[in-house]
Amino acid sequence: MPWDAWALLSIIVVCAAITARTAWDSYRLGRESRHATLRLSLSTGGHLDIPCPPGHPTGRHSPRASR
């Protein structure tokens, strides 16, 4: 296989891996219960919890206004 085919194949694999990881993280975040903290993943494998300010909506979407 020529080198440009290997390059294209590696680009496709990297894009697929990024898409799969993003989909998995989105699924996982959607399934876990909502807390009053924002959890940020660190590159060292740990996480950082930041408390949300009082009155701030903790869901993915802000609450709808009454009609």
C-alpha positions as CSV (number, residue, x, y, z in Angstrom):
1,M,0.0,0.0,0.0
2,P,1.5,3.4,-0.9
3,W,2.3,5.9,1.9
4,D,-0.6,8.2,1.0
5,A,-3.0,5.4,1.6
6,W,-1.5,4.7,5.0
7,A,-1.8,8.4,5.8
8,L,-5.4,8.5,4.8
9,L,-6.1,5.4,6.7
10,S,-4.5,6.8,9.9
11,I,-6.4,10.0,9.6
12,I,-9.7,8.0,9.3
13,V,-8.7,5.9,12.3
14,V,-7.9,9.0,14.4
15,C,-11.2,10.7,13.4
16,A,-13.1,7.6,14.3
17,A,-11.4,7.3,17.6
18,I,-12.1,10.9,18.5
19,T,-15.8,10.5,17.4
20,A,-16.2,7.3,19.4
21,R,-14.6,8.9,22.5
22,T,-16.8,12.0,22.2
23,A,-19.9,9.8,21.8
24,W,-19.0,7.7,24.8
25,D,-18.4,10.7,27.0
26,S,-21.6,12.3,25.9
27,Y,-23.5,9.1,26.6
28,R,-21.9,8.7,30.0
29,L,-22.6,12.3,31.0
30,G,-26.2,12.0,29.9
31,R,-26.7,8.9,32.0
32,E,-25.1,10.0,35.3
33,S,-27.2,11.9,37.8
34,R,-26.8,15.7,38.0
35,H,-24.9,17.1,40.9
36,A,-24.3,20.7,42.0
37,T,-20.7,20.4,40.9
38,L,-18.9,20.6,37.6
39,R,-16.4,17.8,37.2
40,L,-13.4,18.4,35.0
41,S,-11.2,15.6,34.0
42,L,-7.4,16.2,34.4
43,S,-4.7,14.9,32.2
44,T,-3.2,13.1,35.2
45,G,-6.3,10.8,35.4
46,G,-7.9,12.6,38.3
47,H,-10.7,15.1,38.3
48,L,-11.5,18.6,39.6
49,D,-14.9,19.4,41.1
50,I,-16.1,23.0,40.9
51,P,-19.2,23.8,42.8
52,C,-22.0,25.5,40.8
53,P,-23.2,28.9,42.1
54,P,-26.6,28.9,43.9
55,G,-29.5,29.2,41.5
56,H,-27.5,28.0,38.5
57,P,-29.3,25.3,36.5
58,T,-27.3,22.0,36.7
59,G,-28.8,20.3,33.7
60,R,-27.6,20.3,30.2
61,H,-30.2,22.7,29.1
62,S,-31.5,25.8,30.9
63,P,-35.1,25.5,32.2
64,R,-37.8,26.6,29.8
65,A,-39.7,29.8,30.4
66,S,-43.3,29.5,31.4
67,R,-45.6,30.0,28.5
